[in-house]
Amino acid sequence: MEDMHVLVGGFMSVDGKIAPVNRKGREFSQYMQPIHEQMLHEIRAGVDAIIIGVNTVIADNPTLTVRKAEGKNPLRVIIDSQARTPLNSKILNQKTDNASTLIALAKDAPKNKVAALKNKNVDLIYASSSLASKRVDLAELLFALSKRGVKRVLVEGGGEVRWSFFEQNLVDELFVWVMPTIWGGRDAPTLVEGSGFLKAENAVNLEFKSINQVENMLILWFNINKKTRSPPTTPTTANSAQHF
Ligand SMILES: NC(=O)c1ccc[n+]([C@@H]2O[C@H](COP(=O)([O-])OP(=O)(O)OC[C@H]3O[C@@H](n4cnc5c(N)ncnc54)[C@H](OP(=O)(O)O)[C@@H]3O)[C@@H](O)[C@H]2O)c1
């Protein structure tokens, strides 16, 4: 997708964890000072859509709006193959910020759950290549978003969703905020999860762009040259996302 800029971002402990072992990522927000919140919200205001995985909605119940900076609210996109987004989540219920929400589903999502989400007045699309496919197809999703005029997306997490974007060679830019702390926990989620690469030629090589210390946070930015990489899987042709 040539005309879509995909920015991936996240914050982690020095040992690479993005949440404690109980996966309650909000515990990490204590390291965020007002300046960091403002910076994050400025980044949000600079994109057309923010994408997160359904597990992040379940674990953190975020609002994903722009509150600490000037600017518009981007479209909030939840990747949720099986329509597991909790009906009481803030994203579905806090309408005050004038932010709209889109949920991307797989075609085999349970019909009763899809109907319940529909009642929440959110946009729903099927973004999977076939009835048999159990997961949202990211290329389909990006194609559907580009049809809505989206040109810049921010993938805020979590680790599984970041992995899928990297694995499928869809990422243009990455920022990582490193908090001066160690949390450990072999089952604690890390910045990028998934099944991992086995060969150097498949790994994602980053081009160093900048490094800054802002208060207690180390802020790293990287570019990704997609053309120099050979991903292990070929993304599907994106043309069949269906809107309700
Ligand atoms: N510090 C940070 O920057 C940060 C940011 C965000 C989240 N977090 C933390 O990260 C954790 C959640 O991350 P997570 O890795 O468990 O889950 P996640 O990435 O938030 O969501 C993963 C889920 O998305 C769904 N999905 C649908 N299509 C997918 C696709 N193509 N690729 C990948 N996922 C797809 C899958 O569920 P279905 O199969 O049911 O669709 C999958 O299990 C929480 O602990 C949260 O606190 C931290």
Ligand as a Chemical Component Dictionary entry (heavy atoms), coordinates in Angstrom:
data_LIG
# 
_chem_comp.id                   LIG 
_chem_comp.type                 NON-POLYMER 
_chem_comp.pdbx_formal_charge   0 
_chem_comp.three_letter_code    LIG 
# 
loop_
_chem_comp_atom.comp_id 
_chem_comp_atom.atom_id 
_chem_comp_atom.alt_atom_id 
_chem_comp_atom.type_symbol 
_chem_comp_atom.charge 
_chem_comp_atom.model_Cartn_x 
_chem_comp_atom.model_Cartn_y 
_chem_comp_atom.model_Cartn_z 
_chem_comp_atom.pdbx_ordinal 
LIG N1  N1  N 0  3.209  -0.254  26.631 1  
LIG C1  C1  C 0  2.605  -0.215  25.451 2  
LIG O1  O1  O 0  3.058  0.464   24.514 3  
LIG C2  C2  C 0  1.342  -0.993  25.257 4  
LIG C3  C3  C 0  0.471  -0.618  24.222 5  
LIG C4  C4  C 0  -0.656 -1.428  23.989 6  
LIG C5  C5  C 0  -0.890 -2.557  24.765 7  
LIG N2  N2  N 1  -0.032 -2.858  25.764 8  
LIG C6  C6  C 0  -0.209 -4.107  26.536 9  
LIG O2  O2  O 0  -0.175 -5.187  25.599 10 
LIG C7  C7  C 0  -0.994 -6.252  26.068 11 
LIG C8  C8  C 0  -1.962 -6.650  24.978 12 
LIG O3  O3  O 0  -1.192 -7.020  23.857 13 
LIG P1  P1  P 0  -1.373 -8.437  23.171 14 
LIG O4  O4  O 0  -0.161 -8.673  22.372 15 
LIG O5  O5  O -1 -1.768 -9.430  24.199 16 
LIG O6  O6  O 0  -2.651 -8.246  22.266 17 
LIG P2  P2  P 0  -3.058 -7.157  21.158 18 
LIG O7  O7  O 0  -1.958 -7.001  20.194 19 
LIG O8  O8  O 0  -3.613 -5.969  21.821 20 
LIG O9  O9  O 0  -4.296 -7.916  20.480 21 
LIG C9  C9  C 0  -4.048 -9.156  19.840 22 
LIG C10 C10 C 0  -5.344 -9.742  19.356 23 
LIG O10 O10 O 0  -5.801 -9.024  18.204 24 
LIG C11 C11 C 0  -6.549 -9.914  17.422 25 
LIG N3  N3  N 0  -6.121 -9.916  16.039 26 
LIG C12 C12 C 0  -6.961 -9.978  14.972 27 
LIG N4  N4  N 0  -6.305 -10.001 13.834 28 
LIG C13 C13 C 0  -4.989 -9.952  14.161 29 
LIG C14 C14 C 0  -3.831 -9.954  13.378 30 
LIG N5  N5  N 0  -3.863 -9.981  12.046 31 
LIG N6  N6  N 0  -2.661 -9.926  14.017 32 
LIG C15 C15 C 0  -2.597 -9.872  15.362 33 
LIG N7  N7  N 0  -3.668 -9.851  16.157 34 
LIG C16 C16 C 0  -4.871 -9.895  15.551 35 
LIG C17 C17 C 0  -6.343 -11.313 17.972 36 
LIG O11 O11 O 0  -7.504 -11.656 18.718 37 
LIG P3  P3  P 0  -8.695 -12.338 17.906 38 
LIG O12 O12 O 0  -8.107 -13.527 17.211 39 
LIG O13 O13 O 0  -9.723 -12.649 18.903 40 
LIG O14 O14 O 0  -9.123 -11.302 16.925 41 
LIG C18 C18 C 0  -5.180 -11.153 18.897 42 
LIG O15 O15 O 0  -5.187 -12.063 19.956 43 
LIG C19 C19 C 0  -1.687 -5.755  27.321 44 
LIG O16 O16 O 0  -0.991 -6.242  28.446 45 
LIG C20 C20 C 0  -1.539 -4.244  27.233 46 
LIG O17 O17 O 0  -1.513 -3.652  28.512 47 
LIG C21 C21 C 0  1.063  -2.100  26.039 48 
# 
loop_
_chem_comp_bond.comp_id 
_chem_comp_bond.atom_id_1 
_chem_comp_bond.atom_id_2 
_chem_comp_bond.value_order 
_chem_comp_bond.pdbx_ordinal 
LIG N1  C1  SING 1  
LIG C1  O1  DOUB 2  
LIG C1  C2  SING 3  
LIG C2  C3  SING 4  
LIG C2  C21 DOUB 5  
LIG C3  C4  DOUB 6  
LIG C4  C5  SING 7  
LIG C5  N2  DOUB 8  
LIG N2  C6  SING 9  
LIG N2  C21 SING 10 
LIG C6  O2  SING 11 
LIG C6  C20 SING 12 
LIG O2  C7  SING 13 
LIG C7  C8  SING 14 
LIG C7  C19 SING 15 
LIG C8  O3  SING 16 
LIG O3  P1  SING 17 
LIG P1  O4  DOUB 18 
LIG P1  O5  SING 19 
LIG P1  O6  SING 20 
LIG O6  P2  SING 21 
LIG P2  O7  DOUB 22 
LIG P2  O8  SING 23 
LIG P2  O9  SING 24 
LIG O9  C9  SING 25 
LIG C9  C10 SING 26 
LIG C10 O10 SING 27 
LIG C10 C18 SING 28 
LIG O10 C11 SING 29 
LIG C11 N3  SING 30 
LIG C11 C17 SING 31 
LIG N3  C12 SING 32 
LIG N3  C16 SING 33 
LIG C12 N4  DOUB 34 
LIG N4  C13 SING 35 
LIG C13 C14 SING 36 
LIG C13 C16 DOUB 37 
LIG C14 N5  SING 38 
LIG C14 N6  DOUB 39 
LIG N6  C15 SING 40 
LIG C15 N7  DOUB 41 
LIG N7  C16 SING 42 
LIG C17 O11 SING 43 
LIG C17 C18 SING 44 
LIG O11 P3  SING 45 
LIG P3  O12 DOUB 46 
LIG P3  O13 SING 47 
LIG P3  O14 SING 48 
LIG C18 O15 SING 49 
LIG C19 O16 SING 50 
LIG C19 C20 SING 51 
LIG C20 O17 SING 52 
# 
